[in-house]
Each structure stands twice: as structure tokens, then as C-alpha cells.
Amino acid sequence: MNEYNEQIADLINGYGYSSDKVLARYFSTTRKTIWAWSKDPDHNFPKPIKIGKNTTRWPNKDVKNYIANLPSSQTKETLAV
């Protein structure tokens, strides 16, 4: 299994943390959009946490819960549109 697949598996299972780059690839969008979602109070996307001086990540358990609580009319594929 390559590193990207491992990161996606961790995201799906709610283990560890993901970068904006991994989330952008998972949601088929841009890193800029991930940041916009996290700053938009109406979007309800999980907030990132700072885990180092220049390192910010999203807890995978929070992203997993976000996906699980999407309305039935939305899927991860329709978010990027």
C-alpha cells in the first residue's frame, strides 16, 4: 500500500490527522477550498488544529464524523461542485 492510500485509509477509519493536501485529494477539490470550508461557520467543516510551529492538521475522527453527518442529498463528491 502506498503512502497516499495509507493516509486515505486512516482518514476513512478516523485515525490520526490529515493535511489540507490529503483532504483536498479526498474531496476532489483544492487546498484553498479546504481552508475556506474550515473558516466558513455555515459549512460546519471541522476546524484544523496546530500541531507544530508550521504544521496544521485536521483530526481524522472529526472529518469522519463530518462525512457521516452530511445530509443524504450530499456526498463527498458533491461538496466540491
N, C-alpha and C positions, 0 to 999 in steps of 0.2 A: 504494500500500500504506500503510495507516495505521500509527501508531507501535506499537500492540499487536501487529499482525501481524508487523512487523519484529522485535519482541522475541521473539516465539514462533519465528520463523524462525531467529534467532540461537541460541535455546535448542536447537532441534532439530539445528542444524548444529554446536553446540558452540563458538560464537564468543562471546567477551565474558563478561559477568556478568549475572545476573538478581537482582531484588529478591524479597523474600518475597511481595509483591503479585503479581508476574508468575508466580511458581511456584504460588501458590495458585490463580490463574485457570487455569493449565495443568493442574494436577492436580485441579481442581474441588473444592477444599477451602478451608480458611481459612488466614489468615496464622499464626494461633496453632498450627494443626496442622503447618505447615511448620517452625516453630521447635521444636515437640515432637519431630518426626521427627529433626531435626538434633541434638537433645540426647540421643536415645534410642540407647544403644550397640547394642541388639538390632535396631534398624531399618536401620542401615547407610546412612542417607541422608547425602549429602555435608555436610561442615561448611562453614559460611559463613566468609568472611574479611572483616576490617575494612579498608576501602579509604579511609576518611576518619574524621574525628572522630565524626560521627554517621551514617556510611554503612557498611552491611554488605551484602555481596552473595555469591551463590553462583556459583562458576565454572561456566559452561555446559558446559564439557568434562566436569566431574565429574558433573553432573546427567545428561548424555547417556550417560556410562558406567554410571551407576546404573540408568537405564532399560533399557539394553541388557543388563544383567546380572540383571534381575528374573527370578525363576523363571517358567517358561512358564505356570504357573497364575495369575500376577499380571500385570496390565497397569496402566497409569497410572490407568485408570478404576476399578479395584477397590481401589486404595490408599486412596481417600477414604472408602470404606464402613466 
